[in-house]
Amino acid sequence: MSDTPENAGAVPAETEADLTGVAARVAPKPEVEKIGGRKLKPSTLMMGHGYDPALSEGSLKPPIFLTSTFVFPNAAAGKRHFEGVTGKRPGGAEGLVYSRFNGPNQEILEDRLGVWEEAEDALAFSSGMSAIATLFLAMVKPGDTIVHSGPLYAATETLIGRVLGKFGVKWLDFPAGATREEIDAVMTEAATGNVALIYLESPANPTNALVDVEAVAASRDAIFQGEKPPIAIDNTFLGPLWFQPLKHGADIVVYSLTKYVGGHSDLVAGGVLGSKEHINTIRTMRNTIGTITDPNTAWMLLRSLETLELRMSRAGENAAKVCAFLRHHPKVERVAYLGFLEDEPGMERQADIYRRHCTGGGSTFSLYLKGGERESFAFLDALKIAKLAVSLGGTETLASHPAGMTHLSVPDARKQALGITDNLVRISIGVEDPDDLIADFEQALETI
């Protein structure tokens, strides 16, 4: 990842001059990451990390770099770059060459994404699913097995079961709320073959069930000898503010940046964070198939990152108030909101995972109404402030019917087994006034 737009991977003047025969480009100013021994918080670093205005004509904010290719200072520098790309020279390639590989806006974005979870490296993608697909293609080959939690986002399940399945990739899964013993049983069965990847999603979409990442990591370490399959996790629902999986045993974190990170329902993008070793493997695949995000979207995400903590905090506070109202409504069967786990009978294990893993209940939850599809549709059609739309994590409140929309392609038997029922409505709370939202949900419930 780079320090500056124009100077990605700049090397000392004497080194560059000796090795390429050209004078060094202007070095960026050193990053300010500490003041008086105090480590700066991510919300502060979002305002300038990875960018030096002096290298972009003094522009306070990074310009949008709309270019497909980058100019080499001379032929020797070009040769040196491609020696790194092809592996003829150890150490890899530095700098910018072509926008399918990377660009200034994307590199600044990747720097800032890594800050939130103290990840060694990060990559940005054209969508959440392109991030997931690139991850799978980089890690898995025909005959391999993917072990995953369930349910997953429907498109992810389709990718694993129907697309990769056509190429001989197998899968085994365990329920999101599985115990260590249940996880061990699946891992042991899978270990008879070659497990290339363990893929999790927590909270599960759309049931909000939490996966015990620490138990998954312990099971992996106990059962697999030698090289162990990496653990990747989709952290879109809670991260990076309310859950940081790298601190609990995960190796790779996946995001739909469309959601909370983008946060304004005006872009589509994805991200992957982790160790340099894993990220470099995924980067090679991204370079090949071209799933990088575009410069304009990267620039929009940089803007959004500046208000990420403010937006997520407000949405989380709103969700707590709204769920407190919905919880005891006579037409509501149950509210699957993480903030209620401590008080719910039979949810002791989920509450334990929540205490160990999470710092907040989030703002996306599942509302189970008394009734079925008819009642769910009546409720959704009556909403006046909340918008009937898929997705989540935007400034506006959204509501949808997973069984009939996002998870319609999931076989009925699997939907029932995973708790994706006709009376489930998924709600993502935005940053509106919470009392206005409560009034909206109250009048919509009255129509059932």
N, C-alpha and C positions, 0 to 999 in steps of 0.2 A: 504494500500500500504506500501511497505517496505522502510527501509532506506538503507539496504545493501542486497547483495545476500544471504549470509549464515545466516544473523541475522534478517530476516523479523520479525517485530513486537517484538523486544527484550524488555524485561521488566527489571526494576531495580533489582540489584542482590538480595537484601533482600526479594523482593516480590517473585521472581521466586524460591529462595531457600525455602522460607516458604511454598509456595503453591505446589511445585512439588517435593521437596526433592532433588533437584539437584543444583549444582553451576551454576551461571549465565554464559552464553557465553560472549565473549568479546563484549563490547558495541562499536557501530560505532562512528566515530568522528562526532561532531555536523555539520549540514549542514551550508554552508556559503551562505546566501541568501541576506545579506546586507553588505556593507562596508562603514563605516563612515556615517551611516544613509541613504545611497543611496541603493535603491532596485535594485538588479541586473536584467538585462534584460533576457528574455527567451533564446536569442541566446548565452548568456554567460553560463547560467545554463545547456544548452544542453551538455556541455563539461564534466560535472562531477556529476550533481545532482542525488541523490539517490544511489550513489556508493562510497564505501570506499576501495581504493586499498589495504590498510593494511589487509583487511579481505579476500583478494584473492591473497595471496603470493606477493603482491606489483605490480600486473599487472596493467599497466596504464589504459587499457580498460577492461571492464568486460569480463571474459571468457564466452564461450558458455557452459551452464550447461546441458549436454546431459544425463539426468537421468529421470527415470520414477517415482522414489520414494525417499523419504528423511528419514534419520535415526533419531529416537528419542534418546535422551540421556539415558532415562530409561523408564520403564513402566508407572511410575506416570506421566511423562510428556506426554506420549501418551494418557493416560486417560484424562488428563486435556484438551488436544487439542480436543478430541472428545466430551467432555462435552460441549465445546463451539460450536462445529459443530452442535450437536443435540439440542442445546437450553437448556440443563439441567443446564448450568451455564450461567448467564447473561454476556453480553459483547462480545459474539461471539468467534471465534477461531483466534489465531495469529500464525505466523510461517508457515512453509512449510511441506506438508505431501505427496502430490501426484500430478503429473504433469498435470492431467486433471483439477485440481483446480487452480494451479498457479506454477510459478517457478521464480528463481532469475532474469533471463533476462526479463521475462514478467513484473515483478514488477518494475524493473528499468524503463522500457519503459512506463509503466502506470504512474509512477511518473512524467516523463518528458512530457508526453502528456498533463497532467493536468496543467502544468506550463503555457502553451501558453494562455489559456483562464481563468486562475485562478479558475479552477474547483476544487471542493472538492475531487473528486475521478475520476478514469478512469478505463476502461477495454479494453483489447486487444483481438481480435478475428481472426479466421482463414481466413476470407474474409469480405468484406464490407457487402455482403448479409447475412453471418452468424451473423454479428452484428445486422443487421436489423431484421432478423428472430428471433433471441434470444430476442431482445427488444419486438417484438410483442407477442411472446409466454409468456413472463414474465408479460405483462401488460393487455392482452386481453383474454377473455373467451367467450364461445358460447353465442350468444344473444347480445353481446356488439357491439357498433358501433365505427368505426374509421372515424374521419373527417380528410380529407387530401387535400392538394393543388394539382393542376394538371397543367402540366403533371409531373409524377414522372419517375425515371429510370424504364425502362420497366419491369425488373425483380421484382422491388418493387410493381408495379401495378399488376403483375401476382400473387405475393405472397398474396396481399390483396384480389384481386377479385376472383381468382381461387382456391387458396390453403386454405386460412382462410375462404373463402366463403363456402367451403364444410363442415366446422365445425360450420356454423351458425353465423359467424361474418359478420356484415353489414358494409357498407361504404357510405359516402356522401362526395362530393368534391366541391371545388370552384377553379376557375382559379387562377394561380399564381399571376397575377396582380390585383386581386379583390380589390374593395373598401371596406371600413368598412361596408357599408350598405349591400353589397353582402355577406360579411363574416357573418354578423349578421343573414341574412336570412337563410343561411345554418346551422349555429350554433343553431338557434331557432328550426329548423326542427329536427335536430339531438337530441336536448335536450329532446324530447318526449320519447326517449329511454335512455339507459345507455351508454354514451360516455366514453370509457375507455382511449382513446388516441387521441391527435391531432398531425398529422404527416405532416411535411412540407419539401419542398426541394427548396432551393433558392441559386443561380439562378436555374430555372427549367431546367431539362435535356430533350431535347437539345435546347430549344428555348431561353434560357438565361433570361427569365422573372423573375423579383424579387418578392418575397413575402414580404408583409409588416408585419413583425413579431410583431412589436409593436401593430399594429391594431388587429392582431389575439389574442394577449394576453389580450388587452383591451376588446375585444368581449367575450372571454372566461370568464373573470372576471365579466363582466356585466350580462351574461346570465345564467351561472351555479351557483347555490346556494350550500352551503355546500362544500364538497370535490370536488375540481375542477380537471378535467382531465389534465395530464401533456402535455406540448407542446414539442415534439421532432422534430429536424430538421436535415436533411442531409446537411452538410456544406462542402462537398467534393470540390466543384468548387472554393470556395474563401478562405476557412479557412486553417489554423488559422491566416494567415497574413493579409488578406483583409476583413475579417468579423468575428466577435466574437458574436454569437447569444445569449450567456448567459447574455450579457450586455443589451439585447434588449427584454427580456421577455421569452426566451426559457428556458426550464428546463433541457433538455437533448440534447446533440449534437452528431450526428452520422457521422462517416467518413469511406470512403473507403481509408484506409491507403496505398493501392496499388498506389494511384495517387500521389499527390504532396509530401506527407510525405515520402513515399518510394522513389518516384521520379526518379527511374532508370529503370523502366519497367522490374524488375527482381524478383519481389515478389508479393504475394497476401495476404492482411490482412485487418482487419477492427478495428474500435475503437468506443467506446461510452464514453462520458464524462458527468458529472453532479453532483448533490448533493449526499452525502453519502447514503441518504435514497433511492433514485432511483437506484443508482448503486448497492447497496446491494441486492435489489429486482432482478435486472438483473443478478447479480453475481450468485445468487442461481440457476437460470435457466441455466446459463452457466456451473456451476459445474455439473448439472444433465445431460445435453446433450453433454457436451464436445466440445464446439465450440471455445475453446481458441486457440490462435496462438501458433506455435511451437517455441522452444528456438532459433533455427537458424534464423528464420524470425524475431523474436524479436530483436536479435542481429544486423541483417542487418538494421532494422528500427532505432536502436540507432545510427548506423553509419550515416544514412541518415539525422536524425534530426540535426546533427551538421552543415549541409550545407543547411538546409531548407530555411532560410531567404535569403541566397545568391542565391539559385536556383530560388526561386519564384520571387525575385526582378528582376533578369535578364530576366526571361521569361516574366514578366509583362512589362518591358521596351521594349522588342522585339515585343510583341503583339501590343503595342501602335503604333510603327513604321509601322508594317505590315498592321494594320487596316487602318491607315492613307492613305496608298497607295491603298488598295483595295476599300476604300470608294467611290472614284470618277472614278473607272474604268468603261468603257462603257458596259462591259459585266456583271457587278454586279448590282443586283437589290437593295440589302440592306445588310449592315453589322450590325448584332446584337451584338454589342460590348458595354459593360457597360460604357466605357469611353466616348461614344458618346451621352449618354442620355440627357445631358444638352442642346444639340443643335438640337435634333430631334423633329419636330412638332408632336403633339399628344402624346408625351411621358412624359408630365409634371409630372404625378403621379409617373411613374417609376423613373424619375430623383429625385423626392422628397425622395423616399425610398432609393435611392442610396446615397444621401447626408447624410441621417440620419443613415444608417446602415453600409456603406462600406468605406474602406480607400484606395481602388484601384479597377481598372477595371478587374483584373485577366488576365489570358492568354489563356482562352478557350472561343471561340465565335462561333456564327452561321453565315455562309456566304450564302446568298440567291442569286443564280445566275439567270440571265435572261434565262428562259427556263424551263426544267423539268428534268426528269431522264436521258435522253440522254446527255444533256449538263453537268449534274453533273458527270456522269460516265466518259465522255471525259476528264473533268478537273482532276478528281482523277487519271485516268490512265496515265495522262501526267506528273504527279509530279515526280521529280527526287530526291529532298532532303527530302521532307516530305514523311513519310511512310503511306501507306494505311492500317490502322489498327484501331481497336476500342481502347478504354481507353483514358486516358489523364493525364496531369500532369507530364510527364516524361521529361528527359533531351532532348529528340528528339521531333521534330514536327510530329504530327500525324493528319491524316484527314480521315473522314469516312462519310458514307451516312446513317443517322439514319433511314429514312423511309424504306430503303431496307436492313438494317442490324440490329442495336440494337433495333429498335422499329418495326421490321417487324411483330411481333406477335400482336401488338396493332391493334384493328379493324380500318378499313379505315375511317369510319365516325368519330371516336374519334381522329384519327391522324389529319384529316382535321380541326376538331374543335379546336385542340390544336396547330395548326400551324406547324405540322411536315409534311412538304410538300416535293414533289419530287425534288424541286430545292434547298433544304437545305443541305449544307455541313457543318459538325461540324469540327472545327479545334482547335487543342491544340498546342500552340506555345512552342517550347523548348528553349534551351540556345545557339543555333547556332548563327552565325553572322547574324544580321537582314537584311543586304543588300543582302546576299546570299539567304535568304528566299524570299525576295521580287522578286529577279530575277527568282526564281523557280516558284512562283505564277504567275508572268507575262508571262512566256513562256507557262505555263499550260493553262492560260486564252486564249492565242492566238490560241489554238487548237480547241476551241469551235466554 
